[in-house]
Amino acid sequence: MTATAESPPTPIVLTQKRVWLIFSALIAGMFLASLDQTIVGTAMPTIVGQLGGISNMAWTATSYLLATTIVMPIYGKFGDLFGRRWLFLFAIAIFTAASVGAAVSTGFWEFIVFRGLQGVGGGGLMILAQAIIADIVPAKDRGKFMAPMGAIFGVTSVAGPLLGGFFADQLSWRWCFWINVPVGLAALIIAFRYLSIPSHRPKVRPDYVGVVLMSAATTLLILITDWGGKQYAWGSPTILSMAAALVIIVGVFVAVEARAEEPMLPLWLFRNRTFVLTSAIGLVVGLVMFAALAFIPTYLQMATGASASVSGLLLIPMMIGMMATLITSMTAITKTGRYRMYPPLGALIIIAGMLWMTRIDAHSSMWLVSAMLFVIGAGLGLIMQIIVLVVQNAVSPGQIGTATSANNYFREMGGAIGVAIFGSIFTSRLTEGLTEVFRTHWQEAAQSGLRPDGLVPSAVKHLPGPLHDAIVGAYAHALVPGFWYVIPGAILAFVLTLFIPHLTLSDEAGMVARGEAVLAEDELSPATPEPR
């Protein structure tokens, strides 16, 4: 290859104005994906009821999760190889188009296909936004940008359930998807105009075999955790066969990656102490977080009689706690450049919150549970975004996307495993508890016309006191032991955070380090008024 062929295009000039315009495009894309995740959940019972898919309702979540998790590492790696501009535009376009398809769906499985396509777009929006920030902002200044990105989740966590409930009750569930069209088009226009980052041709052949093998392994793991203990017994031939296939595919994947010229997941990354630790922390925290929180809305609905949309709002205290510590820690990191103290502190706060949540019973007030969730959120805010910042700072500028997507990928895998384990424990104990309740209180249940398979929050709310307390108690007794099971995971996360090495935060943006951009000489960041 000639020197001319190797020469990069003329570097762009990174002015503060250009950085903030690019950031506006990223915020628009992330708002689109984040709003969809919260707005659809509250309307899902109405959707599956009208489309005739109640018996397969789990696929509404599984299809999106599966697609998102599969494409995360692909977007990360291909962004490093080809550039992230056109991938980000593709993610917005496919998400918006899939929203139209979901809105006009007339059958359940047609709807599931479009939910999966939404996942293809949503996964890219999240990963690429985090990677592009690392491209245009030095690690030492990145905190002031990552905090507002985290705030997007706080805003949509409140707006989403309200809008979803309103659309399902007052207009039509289809508006949960139609609303994505103007938002998506606006995001596409903003990104097309202002996402001025370079694209390039890869110098080596992408690892397409690795893509296929990693996607197959991800699919098997998600389906095993989703089906195991529900559709199939854990010891059934189906689950055991899938587990055996997973082991074989992972083995082949490792062998392929060891020989690939540009591997999908470079094995040398696992020799990077920071990468290994942050990936392990992401997996464990994902396991603890998703496992502990997955069934809280169900319990809150039964304990308070709240609707699905209202129960989603009951998680707001957790988001407030998360945003408070995220913004505070990111601001401090930007000023001091020190980050090691925050993840261990976050893990300790999560452990304290989990221990407190083991005190939940049938008489726990809504305010008490909200305070518990606030503590959990405060702990998460000191870990999740910080470990992304740390791993981005620890790898070469050419591997930012790969490292970012890998960290998110392991967190999603931890979440899938955690929900599967917690779900099996919760379901088993709840079945035993409700069986005992209906055996003991059969007269009250018969007089109320209540059946075990007919438990809905509105019906439970108006039951006689003893029967109401017994049913809510069964949910609490099913929920609480799960917290004891995940506390060791939170302790492990704390131990792992103690070994995160301190590396000086880079003062050079990824694109500058790769020679794709230069910093404007006449403009300095408002947060750093003195020359570097």
Solvent accessible surface area in square Angstrom, and as a share of the most:
residue,aa,sasa,rsa
1,M,158,0.70
2,T,92,0.53
3,A,83,0.64
4,T,113,0.66
5,A,64,0.50
6,E,92,0.41
7,S,68,0.44
8,P,82,0.51
9,P,75,0.47
10,T,123,0.71
11,P,53,0.33
12,I,35,0.18
13,V,71,0.41
14,L,2,0.01
15,T,33,0.19
16,Q,42,0.19
17,K,148,0.63
18,R,74,0.27
19,V,6,0.04
20,W,111,0.39
21,L,56,0.28
22,I,0,0.00
23,F,14,0.06
24,S,44,0.28
25,A,0,0.00
26,L,0,0.00
27,I,39,0.20
28,A,19,0.15
29,G,0,0.00
30,M,3,0.01
31,F,61,0.25
32,L,0,0.00
33,A,0,0.00
34,S,3,0.02
35,L,4,0.02
36,D,0,0.00
37,Q,90,0.40
38,T,38,0.22
39,I,0,0.00
40,V,2,0.01
41,G,46,0.44
42,T,20,0.12
43,A,0,0.00
44,M,15,0.06
45,P,69,0.44
46,T,46,0.27
47,I,0,0.00
48,V,2,0.01
49,G,39,0.37
50,Q,124,0.55
51,L,21,0.10
52,G,65,0.63
53,G,3,0.02
54,I,121,0.62
55,S,109,0.70
56,N,51,0.26
57,M,71,0.32
58,A,61,0.48
59,W,55,0.19
60,T,6,0.04
61,A,67,0.52
62,T,4,0.02
63,S,11,0.07
64,Y,19,0.07
65,L,59,0.29
66,L,27,0.13
67,A,14,0.11
68,T,14,0.08
69,T,0,0.00
70,I,36,0.18
71,V,16,0.09
72,M,7,0.03
73,P,9,0.06
74,I,38,0.19
75,Y,10,0.04
76,G,1,0.01
77,K,4,0.02
78,F,34,0.14
79,G,2,0.02
80,D,25,0.13
81,L,19,0.09
82,F,70,0.29
83,G,7,0.07
84,R,6,0.02
85,R,36,0.13
86,W,146,0.51
87,L,36,0.18
88,F,0,0.00
89,L,10,0.05
90,F,103,0.43
91,A,0,0.00
92,I,0,0.00
93,A,42,0.33
94,I,40,0.20
95,F,0,0.00
96,T,13,0.07
97,A,60,0.47
98,A,2,0.01
99,S,0,0.00
100,V,53,0.31
101,G,7,0.06
102,A,0,0.00
103,A,0,0.00
104,V,75,0.43
105,S,0,0.00
106,T,115,0.67
107,G,26,0.25
108,F,12,0.05
109,W,128,0.45
110,E,70,0.31
111,F,0,0.00
112,I,13,0.06
113,V,92,0.53
114,F,52,0.22
115,R,14,0.05
116,G,13,0.13
117,L,63,0.31
118,Q,0,0.00
119,G,0,0.00
120,V,36,0.21
121,G,0,0.00
122,G,2,0.02
123,G,0,0.00
124,G,0,0.00
125,L,0,0.00
126,M,23,0.10
127,I,0,0.00
128,L,1,0.00
129,A,0,0.00
130,Q,16,0.07
131,A,1,0.00
132,I,0,0.00
133,I,2,0.01
134,A,0,0.00
135,D,3,0.01
136,I,5,0.02
137,V,4,0.02
138,P,12,0.07
139,A,1,0.01
140,K,46,0.19
141,D,5,0.02
142,R,9,0.03
143,G,1,0.01
144,K,53,0.22
145,F,4,0.02
146,M,4,0.02
147,A,8,0.06
148,P,51,0.32
149,M,7,0.03
150,G,4,0.04
151,A,32,0.24
152,I,21,0.11
153,F,64,0.27
154,G,13,0.12
155,V,87,0.50
156,T,0,0.00
157,S,19,0.12
158,V,54,0.31
159,A,32,0.25
160,G,0,0.00
161,P,9,0.05
162,L,95,0.47
163,L,57,0.29
164,G,0,0.00
165,G,10,0.10
166,F,101,0.42
167,F,16,0.07
168,A,22,0.17
169,D,110,0.57
170,Q,122,0.54
171,L,102,0.51
172,S,39,0.25
173,W,3,0.01
174,R,69,0.25
175,W,120,0.42
176,C,0,0.00
177,F,0,0.00
178,W,84,0.29
179,I,37,0.19
180,N,0,0.00
181,V,31,0.18
182,P,82,0.51
183,V,35,0.20
184,G,0,0.00
185,L,90,0.45
186,A,48,0.37
187,A,0,0.00
188,L,52,0.26
189,I,118,0.60
190,I,56,0.29
191,A,0,0.00
192,F,117,0.49
193,R,174,0.64
194,Y,63,0.24
195,L,0,0.00
196,S,37,0.24
197,I,10,0.05
198,P,25,0.15
199,S,48,0.31
200,H,61,0.27
201,R,216,0.79
202,P,36,0.23
203,K,146,0.62
204,V,39,0.23
205,R,176,0.64
206,P,13,0.08
207,D,15,0.08
208,Y,95,0.36
209,V,88,0.51
210,G,0,0.00
211,V,22,0.13
212,V,99,0.57
213,L,29,0.14
214,M,13,0.06
215,S,23,0.15
216,A,34,0.26
217,A,13,0.10
218,T,1,0.01
219,T,38,0.22
220,L,30,0.15
221,L,38,0.19
222,I,1,0.01
223,L,22,0.11
224,I,16,0.08
225,T,13,0.07
226,D,36,0.19
227,W,43,0.15
228,G,0,0.00
229,G,42,0.41
230,K,116,0.49
231,Q,107,0.48
232,Y,81,0.31
233,A,68,0.53
234,W,108,0.38
235,G,55,0.53
236,S,20,0.13
237,P,110,0.69
238,T,48,0.28
239,I,5,0.03
240,L,102,0.51
241,S,69,0.44
242,M,23,0.10
243,A,37,0.29
244,A,54,0.42
245,A,36,0.28
246,L,30,0.15
247,V,108,0.62
248,I,114,0.58
249,I,35,0.18
250,V,66,0.38
251,G,41,0.39
252,V,71,0.41
253,F,20,0.08
254,V,68,0.39
255,A,57,0.44
256,V,38,0.22
257,E,5,0.02
258,A,70,0.55
259,R,218,0.80
260,A,28,0.22
261,E,131,0.59
262,E,35,0.16
263,P,15,0.10
264,M,4,0.02
265,L,15,0.07
266,P,1,0.00
267,L,55,0.27
268,W,99,0.35
269,L,0,0.00
270,F,84,0.35
271,R,192,0.70
272,N,37,0.19
273,R,136,0.50
274,T,4,0.02
275,F,0,0.00
276,V,57,0.33
277,L,19,0.10
278,T,0,0.00
279,S,7,0.05
280,A,34,0.26
281,I,0,0.00
282,G,0,0.00
283,L,54,0.27
284,V,15,0.09
285,V,4,0.02
286,G,0,0.00
287,L,39,0.19
288,V,4,0.02
289,M,24,0.11
290,F,68,0.28
291,A,1,0.01
292,A,0,0.00
293,L,22,0.11
294,A,46,0.35
295,F,39,0.16
296,I,0,0.00
297,P,30,0.19
298,T,49,0.29
299,Y,2,0.01
300,L,1,0.01
301,Q,37,0.16
302,M,11,0.05
303,A,27,0.21
304,T,48,0.28
305,G,14,0.14
306,A,15,0.12
307,S,60,0.39
308,A,38,0.30
309,S,24,0.16
310,V,69,0.39
311,S,2,0.01
312,G,19,0.19
313,L,37,0.19
314,L,33,0.16
315,L,39,0.19
316,I,40,0.20
317,P,28,0.17
318,M,17,0.08
319,M,22,0.10
320,I,97,0.49
321,G,0,0.00
322,M,33,0.15
323,M,24,0.11
324,A,49,0.38
325,T,26,0.15
326,L,4,0.02
327,I,80,0.40
328,T,93,0.54
329,S,1,0.00
330,M,1,0.00
331,T,62,0.36
332,A,28,0.22
333,I,2,0.01
334,T,27,0.16
335,K,160,0.68
336,T,89,0.51
337,G,19,0.18
338,R,142,0.52
339,Y,1,0.00
340,R,103,0.38
341,M,112,0.50
342,Y,29,0.11
343,P,0,0.00
344,P,18,0.11
345,L,86,0.43
346,G,0,0.00
347,A,1,0.01
348,L,87,0.43
349,I,41,0.21
350,I,6,0.03
351,I,23,0.12
352,A,55,0.43
353,G,0,0.00
354,M,1,0.00
355,L,79,0.39
356,W,90,0.32
357,M,0,0.00
358,T,16,0.09
359,R,177,0.65
360,I,6,0.03
361,D,63,0.33
362,A,23,0.18
363,H,142,0.63
364,S,22,0.14
365,S,59,0.38
366,M,49,0.22
367,W,217,0.76
368,L,63,0.31
369,V,2,0.01
370,S,15,0.10
371,A,39,0.30
372,M,0,0.00
373,L,0,0.00
374,F,86,0.36
375,V,36,0.21
376,I,1,0.01
377,G,0,0.00
378,A,11,0.09
379,G,0,0.00
380,L,2,0.01
381,G,3,0.02
382,L,10,0.05
383,I,0,0.00
384,M,19,0.08
385,Q,26,0.12
386,I,0,0.00
387,I,2,0.01
388,V,1,0.00
389,L,0,0.00
390,V,1,0.00
391,V,0,0.00
392,Q,6,0.03
393,N,25,0.13
394,A,20,0.15
395,V,17,0.10
396,S,56,0.36
397,P,47,0.30
398,G,35,0.34
399,Q,22,0.10
400,I,7,0.03
401,G,0,0.00
402,T,4,0.02
403,A,0,0.00
404,T,0,0.00
405,S,2,0.01
406,A,3,0.02
407,N,1,0.01
408,N,3,0.01
409,Y,19,0.07
410,F,36,0.15
411,R,39,0.14
412,E,25,0.11
413,M,7,0.03
414,G,0,0.00
415,G,5,0.04
416,A,11,0.08
417,I,49,0.25
418,G,0,0.00
419,V,50,0.28
420,A,2,0.02
421,I,89,0.45
422,F,4,0.02
423,G,2,0.02
424,S,36,0.24
425,I,36,0.18
426,F,8,0.03
427,T,74,0.43
428,S,59,0.38
429,R,104,0.38
430,L,25,0.12
431,T,81,0.47
432,E,116,0.52
433,G,21,0.20
434,L,20,0.10
435,T,86,0.50
436,E,81,0.36
437,V,13,0.08
438,F,26,0.11
439,R,159,0.58
440,T,81,0.47
441,H,35,0.16
442,W,155,0.54
443,Q,102,0.45
444,E,52,0.23
445,A,4,0.03
446,A,71,0.55
447,Q,157,0.70
448,S,51,0.33
449,G,59,0.56
450,L,19,0.09
451,R,145,0.53
452,P,78,0.49
453,D,120,0.62
454,G,27,0.26
455,L,24,0.12
456,V,73,0.42
457,P,25,0.16
458,S,71,0.46
459,A,37,0.28
460,V,0,0.00
461,K,110,0.47
462,H,146,0.65
463,L,21,0.10
464,P,62,0.39
465,G,45,0.43
466,P,85,0.54
467,L,0,0.00
468,H,38,0.17
469,D,52,0.27
470,A,23,0.18
471,I,0,0.00
472,V,1,0.00
473,G,7,0.06
474,A,6,0.05
475,Y,13,0.05
476,A,0,0.00
477,H,116,0.52
478,A,1,0.01
479,L,0,0.00
480,V,20,0.11
481,P,24,0.15
482,G,0,0.00
483,F,0,0.00
484,W,139,0.49
485,Y,138,0.53
486,V,10,0.06
487,I,11,0.06
488,P,80,0.50
489,G,16,0.15
490,A,3,0.03
491,I,82,0.41
492,L,88,0.44
493,A,3,0.02
494,F,47,0.19
495,V,62,0.35
496,L,32,0.16
497,T,1,0.01
498,L,81,0.40
499,F,110,0.46
500,I,0,0.00
501,P,25,0.16
502,H,73,0.32
503,L,69,0.34
504,T,120,0.70
505,L,10,0.05
506,S,45,0.29
507,D,78,0.41
508,E,80,0.36
509,A,3,0.03
510,G,4,0.04
511,M,2,0.01
512,V,35,0.20
513,A,44,0.34
514,R,70,0.25
515,G,32,0.31
516,E,19,0.08
517,A,2,0.02
518,V,73,0.42
519,L,72,0.36
520,A,9,0.07
521,E,172,0.77
522,D,127,0.66
523,E,58,0.26
524,L,80,0.40
525,S,5,0.03
526,P,111,0.70
527,A,54,0.42
528,T,31,0.18
529,P,99,0.62
530,E,131,0.59
531,P,114,0.72
532,R,129,0.47
